Amino acid sequence: MKKLLLIVSTLFSLNKVHAQSLEKMQWFNEPEKWEIKNNGLIMQVTPNSDYWRISHYGFTVDDAPFYYGTYGGEFEAKVKLTGAYKARFDQMGLMIRIDHQNYIKTGVEFVDGKFNVSTVVTHEKSDWSVLPLDKVPPFIWIKVVRRLDAVEIFYSLDDQHYIMTRNAPLQDNTPVMIGLMAASPDGKGFEAKFENFKVTHLPDQRRLEWLKTH
């Protein structure tokens, strides 16, 4: 009986891992060259691609590679980023997307020779916030936490100590696409490597509060 329970438990664990594996995800704007290796995604970012809507620049683009899964409810997602950035605005990170008018992209952006933690929040029109780093680390971790009607954004250099950079609104009770995004608006593309991507379900906060009183 113990052996049977162990086998069932092992199969359940394997299914759980497989359900969050990169092979289960899908492309929006698939790049020409990419591969999945050791549960990591390596892509050659499409040249002259980006996500942006209207504000400041006066144009709208929605053509950069995005590899995603669809999730409802509240969750935490994180990933390790390593990029061979070359041109101005080369970028990679996480994107949470409802549709072409409502999305958040956050991660690393190379601007004027500086390494930035960058976030673009789009609700009909895009805005852009930048946090320059003093040094260019070999890699960086990005984490997002979706709670209620907002997303909290963090970065880390060691996956242990996370620093919050932004709290941005995002419609709640709506399924979203969450995944790996990279863009090269001003360049000819670059190699972007995503490792240890993980999405963790969080219990609905409003439901937890309701259960406390009922």
Backbone hydrogen bonds, N-H to C=O, Kabsch-Sander energy under -0.5 kcal/mol:
donor,donor_aa,acceptor,acceptor_aa,energy
5,L,1,M,-2.4
6,L,2,K,-2.1
7,I,3,K,-2.4
8,V,4,L,-2.5
9,S,5,L,-2.5
10,T,6,L,-2.4
11,L,7,I,-2.6
12,F,8,V,-2.3
13,S,9,S,-2.2
14,L,10,T,-2.4
15,N,11,L,-2.3
16,K,12,F,-2.1
17,V,13,S,-2.2
18,H,14,L,-2.7
19,A,15,N,-2.2
20,Q,16,K,-0.8
20,Q,17,V,-1.0
21,S,18,H,-1.5
24,K,21,S,-1.4
25,M,22,L,-1.7
26,Q,68,Y,-2.5
28,F,66,F,-2.5
33,K,44,Q,-0.5
35,E,42,I,-2.3
37,K,35,E,-0.5
37,K,40,G,-2.5
40,G,37,K,-1.2
41,L,194,F,-2.3
42,I,35,E,-2.7
43,M,192,A,-2.4
44,Q,33,K,-2.5
45,V,43,M,-0.8
45,V,190,F,-2.9
48,N,184,S,-1.4
48,N,187,G,-1.6
49,S,46,T,-0.7
52,W,61,V,-2.4
54,I,59,F,-1.2
55,S,53,R,-2.5
57,Y,55,S,-3.0
58,G,54,I,-2.6
61,V,52,W,-2.4
63,D,50,D,-1.8
64,A,50,D,-0.7
66,F,28,F,-1.7
67,Y,180,L,-2.7
68,Y,26,Q,-2.7
68,Y,66,F,-0.6
69,G,178,I,-2.1
71,Y,176,V,-2.8
74,E,202,L,-0.6
75,F,146,R,-0.8
76,E,200,T,-2.4
77,A,144,V,-2.7
78,K,198,K,-1.9
79,V,142,I,-1.8
80,K,195,E,-2.9
81,L,140,I,-3.2
82,T,193,K,-2.2
84,A,191,E,-2.4
85,Y,83,G,-1.0
89,F,110,F,-3.0
90,D,87,A,-2.0
90,D,110,F,-0.5
91,Q,183,A,-2.4
92,M,108,V,-1.9
93,G,181,M,-2.8
94,L,106,T,-2.4
95,M,179,G,-2.0
96,I,104,I,-2.9
97,R,177,M,-2.8
98,I,102,N,-2.9
99,D,102,N,-1.4
102,N,99,D,-1.1
103,Y,122,T,-1.7
104,I,96,I,-2.8
105,K,120,V,-2.3
106,T,94,L,-2.7
107,G,118,S,-2.4
108,V,92,M,-2.6
109,E,116,N,-2.3
110,F,90,D,-2.8
111,V,109,E,-0.8
111,V,114,K,-2.1
114,K,111,V,-2.1
116,N,109,E,-2.0
116,N,114,K,-0.6
117,V,131,L,-2.6
118,S,107,G,-2.6
118,S,116,N,-0.7
119,T,129,S,-2.4
120,V,105,K,-2.8
121,V,127,D,-0.9
122,T,103,Y,-3.0
122,T,120,V,-0.5
123,H,121,V,-0.5
123,H,125,K,-2.0
124,E,101,Q,-2.9
125,K,123,H,-2.0
126,S,53,R,-2.2
127,D,121,V,-1.7
129,S,119,T,-2.7
131,L,117,V,-2.2
133,L,115,F,-2.6
140,I,81,L,-1.8
141,W,156,S,-3.2
142,I,79,V,-2.3
143,K,154,F,-2.2
144,V,77,A,-2.9
145,V,152,E,-2.4
146,R,75,F,-3.0
147,R,145,V,-0.7
147,R,150,A,-2.2
150,A,147,R,-2.0
151,V,168,A,-2.9
152,E,145,V,-2.7
153,I,166,R,-2.7
154,F,143,K,-2.8
155,Y,163,I,-1.9
156,S,141,W,-2.1
162,Y,160,Q,-0.7
163,I,155,Y,-2.9
165,T,153,I,-2.8
166,R,153,I,-1.2
168,A,151,V,-2.6
170,L,149,D,-2.0
176,V,71,Y,-3.0
177,M,97,R,-3.0
178,I,69,G,-2.8
178,I,176,V,-0.5
179,G,95,M,-1.8
180,L,67,Y,-2.7
181,M,93,G,-2.8
182,A,65,P,-1.6
183,A,91,Q,-2.2
184,S,46,T,-0.5
184,S,49,S,-0.7
186,D,88,R,-0.7
187,G,184,S,-0.8
192,A,43,M,-2.7
192,A,190,F,-0.5
193,K,82,T,-2.9
194,F,41,L,-3.1
195,E,80,K,-2.4
196,N,39,N,-0.5
198,K,78,K,-2.1
200,T,76,E,-3.4
201,H,199,V,-0.5
202,L,74,E,-2.6
208,L,204,D,-2.1
209,E,205,Q,-2.0
210,W,206,R,-2.1
211,L,207,R,-2.5
212,K,208,L,-1.3
213,T,209,E,-0.7
213,T,210,W,-1.1
214,H,211,L,-0.6
